[in-house]
């Protein structure tokens, strides 16, 4: 039923044409989705590695009981090495916040059993002289099935699922040509087909997890009233954008917008009218932004605009467009105005995203104190009431 629901969701996404590419390939994933997905993959890699690190040595008792000591010693060394590798992954607490790191951790997790299978297979081939040894050897032979099925616990795209399953399918195929531990070679082709089907089902389950994550993130990312990013997601965006700006030495401008006298709208006309004013203001701001810019509802009637790769003069052009377009009309027919503060990471030499936002917020309050309906920022000359900015930074 879960696979059927996923297929229905994928068909619906195909009809809408929006989510399907994100379920197939990770190239179009947003930085926030990448960060969240990387954190989940890292967490589950550690969990699975811990479980396998503890369980792998327990099989030693069976190896010692069933096989001759000459073979059992090699299997013991192999199991202890695999267990140590699993536990090293489980207790690796190094930061892993990007997908390249997450892919590396997952690849390492899958490489351990794949190598274990590739090394143990020649050791165990033709060891089945009685039913018990045949049964134990078959347990080793089914290891690729277990690991391919394990892909289902990770939020992966279809492309990633295929790439991560490929080495285990290859190891199983190579083992079949060498000589199967489980069955005669003619029946082995059917087993290979079964393994491929398990890989497909596991990948569909992984895509289902990714689809669910995207849906939850989309729901949590946006403010229901205005459609702007929520503050929680906005803070995460700020961290990513500030880090990127520092790494690439590119400017980053934050624009703090506070609607003037908004409390009076709610007090005199009710919250429904206040919500209408907020929606109109948000739509106006968003319509004048670039695709790379971000609109965040910071709280109440406060909005924060992030403009990457933009200096003060470029940000002021966008701000003046907003002011000319207006922020809507109040219920009494008067124009809704806004007080605006601007800060730019390079010009203001801010140390972190908190300082950048705080500085833009302080300048917005200065605009309020200076008479409202004006802009305060570095190099922007003081304005009188309704005085437009002339485009020149002092």
BELKA-V720374 format. One record per residue. RES is the residue in three letters. PHI is phi in radians with two decimals (* if undefined). Layout:
# BELKA-V720374
RES;PHI
RES;PHI
This chain:
# BELKA-V720374
UNK;*
UNK;-1.11
UNK;-1.14
UNK;-1.10
UNK;-1.11
UNK;-1.11
UNK;-1.06
UNK;-1.10
UNK;-1.15
UNK;-1.19
UNK;-1.12
UNK;-1.10
UNK;-1.13
UNK;-1.14
UNK;-1.11
UNK;-1.32
UNK;1.29
UNK;-1.94
UNK;-1.54
UNK;-0.97
UNK;-1.03
UNK;-1.22
UNK;-1.46
UNK;-1.62
UNK;-2.46
UNK;-1.46
UNK;-1.06
UNK;-1.62
UNK;-1.18
UNK;-1.23
UNK;-0.99
UNK;-1.19
UNK;-1.09
UNK;-1.04
UNK;-1.13
UNK;-1.13
UNK;-1.16
UNK;-1.07
UNK;-1.13
UNK;-1.20
UNK;-1.09
UNK;-1.04
UNK;-1.10
UNK;-1.34
UNK;-1.06
UNK;-1.11
UNK;-1.13
UNK;-1.12
UNK;-1.10
UNK;-1.13
UNK;-1.08
UNK;-1.22
UNK;-1.12
UNK;-1.43
UNK;-1.37
UNK;-0.98
UNK;-1.22
UNK;-1.12
UNK;-1.28
UNK;-1.03
UNK;-1.04
UNK;-1.25
UNK;-1.04
UNK;-1.15
UNK;-1.28
UNK;-1.59
UNK;-1.77
UNK;-1.12
UNK;-1.07
UNK;-1.05
UNK;-1.50
UNK;-1.06
UNK;-1.06
UNK;-1.13
UNK;-1.17
UNK;-1.11
UNK;-1.07
UNK;-1.15
UNK;-1.17
UNK;-1.14
UNK;-1.13
UNK;-1.09
UNK;-1.09
UNK;-1.09
UNK;-1.15
UNK;-1.05
UNK;-1.16
UNK;-1.08
UNK;-1.18
UNK;-1.13
UNK;-1.79
UNK;-1.39
UNK;-1.76
UNK;-1.12
UNK;-1.05
UNK;-2.55
UNK;-1.94
UNK;-2.16
UNK;-1.20
UNK;-1.05
UNK;-1.15
UNK;-1.11
UNK;-1.06
UNK;-1.11
UNK;-1.14
UNK;-1.17
UNK;-1.09
UNK;-1.13
UNK;-1.05
UNK;-1.36
UNK;-1.19
UNK;-1.08
UNK;-1.20
UNK;-1.13
UNK;-1.17
UNK;-1.01
UNK;-1.14
UNK;-1.13
UNK;-1.41
UNK;-1.29
UNK;-1.02
UNK;-1.11
UNK;-1.18
UNK;-1.65
UNK;-1.09
UNK;1.16
UNK;-1.57
UNK;-1.43
UNK;-1.71
UNK;-2.51
UNK;-1.07
UNK;-1.15
UNK;-1.15
UNK;-1.09
UNK;-1.14
UNK;-1.19
UNK;-1.09
UNK;-1.11
UNK;-1.04
UNK;-1.18
UNK;-1.16
UNK;-1.55
UNK;-0.98
UNK;-1.02
UNK;-1.11
UNK;-1.12
UNK;-1.25
UNK;-1.12
UNK;-1.10
UNK;-1.14
UNK;-1.08
UNK;-1.16
UNK;-1.53
UNK;-1.96
UNK;-1.36
UNK;-2.17
UNK;-1.41
UNK;-1.08
UNK;-1.10
UNK;-1.13
UNK;-1.03
UNK;-1.13
UNK;-1.18
UNK;-1.32
UNK;-1.37
UNK;-1.00
UNK;-1.06
UNK;-1.25
UNK;-1.12
UNK;-1.12
UNK;-1.11
UNK;-1.15
UNK;-1.12
UNK;-1.09
UNK;-1.13
UNK;-1.14
UNK;-1.20
UNK;-1.25
UNK;2.50
UNK;-1.23
UNK;-1.42
UNK;-1.77
UNK;-2.76
UNK;-1.07
UNK;-1.02
UNK;-0.99
UNK;-1.34
UNK;-1.17
UNK;-1.07
UNK;-1.11
UNK;-1.13
UNK;-1.12
UNK;-1.10
UNK;-1.10
UNK;-1.09
UNK;-1.12
UNK;-1.13
UNK;-1.08
UNK;-1.08
UNK;-1.15
UNK;-1.13
UNK;-1.11
UNK;-1.17
UNK;-1.07
UNK;-1.14
UNK;-1.13
UNK;-1.12
UNK;-1.05
UNK;-1.11
UNK;-1.13
UNK;-1.05
UNK;-1.13
UNK;-1.12
UNK;-1.08
UNK;-1.12
UNK;-1.14
UNK;-1.14
UNK;-1.11
UNK;-1.20
UNK;-1.38
UNK;-1.35
UNK;-2.02
UNK;-1.23
UNK;-1.13
UNK;-1.34
UNK;-1.79
UNK;1.39
UNK;-1.32
UNK;-1.11
UNK;-1.26
UNK;-1.12
UNK;-1.07
UNK;-1.21
UNK;-1.05
UNK;-1.11
UNK;-1.17
UNK;-1.06
UNK;-1.04
UNK;-1.01
UNK;-1.16
UNK;-1.20
UNK;-1.13
UNK;-1.09
UNK;-1.15
UNK;-1.10
UNK;-1.17
UNK;-1.21
UNK;-1.80
UNK;1.00
UNK;-1.82
UNK;-1.23
UNK;-2.54
UNK;-1.93
UNK;-1.96
UNK;-2.05
UNK;-1.75
UNK;-2.00
UNK;-2.20
UNK;-1.17
UNK;-1.31
UNK;0.90
UNK;-1.27
UNK;-1.03
UNK;-1.13
UNK;-1.12
UNK;-1.12
UNK;-1.18
UNK;-1.60
UNK;-2.09
UNK;1.66
UNK;-1.27
UNK;-1.11
UNK;-1.17
UNK;-1.07
UNK;-1.10
UNK;-1.10
UNK;-1.11
UNK;-1.09
UNK;-1.07
UNK;-1.14
UNK;-1.09
UNK;-1.11
UNK;-1.11
UNK;-1.11
UNK;-1.08
UNK;-1.11
UNK;-1.17
UNK;-1.82
UNK;-1.70
UNK;-1.40
UNK;-1.13
UNK;-1.40
UNK;-1.41
UNK;-2.33
UNK;-1.87
UNK;-2.13
UNK;-1.46
UNK;-1.39
UNK;2.79
UNK;0.92
UNK;-1.74
UNK;-1.79
UNK;-2.21
UNK;-2.12
UNK;-1.92
UNK;-1.81
UNK;-2.19
UNK;-1.21
UNK;0.95
UNK;-2.39
UNK;-1.62
UNK;-1.04
UNK;-1.10
UNK;-1.16
UNK;-1.14
UNK;-1.16
UNK;-1.06
UNK;-1.14
UNK;-1.11
UNK;-1.16
UNK;-1.11
UNK;-1.07
UNK;-1.17
UNK;-1.21
UNK;-1.20
UNK;1.48
UNK;-1.83
UNK;1.68
UNK;-2.02
UNK;-1.35
UNK;-1.01
UNK;-1.48
UNK;1.65
UNK;-1.32
UNK;-1.29
UNK;-1.50
UNK;-1.88
UNK;-2.55
UNK;-1.74
UNK;-2.28
UNK;-2.09
UNK;-2.19
UNK;-2.37
UNK;-2.22
UNK;-1.00
UNK;-1.28
UNK;-1.13
UNK;-1.61
UNK;0.90
UNK;-1.34
UNK;-1.44
UNK;-2.69
UNK;-1.19
UNK;-1.09
UNK;-1.15
UNK;-1.07
UNK;-1.19
UNK;-1.07
UNK;-1.16
UNK;-1.09
UNK;-1.13
UNK;-1.08
UNK;-1.22
UNK;-1.11
UNK;-1.14
UNK;-1.15
UNK;-1.10
UNK;-1.09
UNK;-1.16
UNK;-1.41
UNK;2.24
UNK;1.20
UNK;0.89
UNK;-2.70
UNK;-2.16
UNK;-2.19
UNK;-2.85
UNK;-1.13
UNK;1.36
UNK;-1.66
UNK;-1.15
UNK;-1.02
UNK;-2.05
UNK;-1.64
UNK;-0.98
UNK;1.07
UNK;-1.44
UNK;-1.30
UNK;-1.43
UNK;-1.58
UNK;1.51
UNK;-1.87
UNK;-1.56
UNK;-1.24
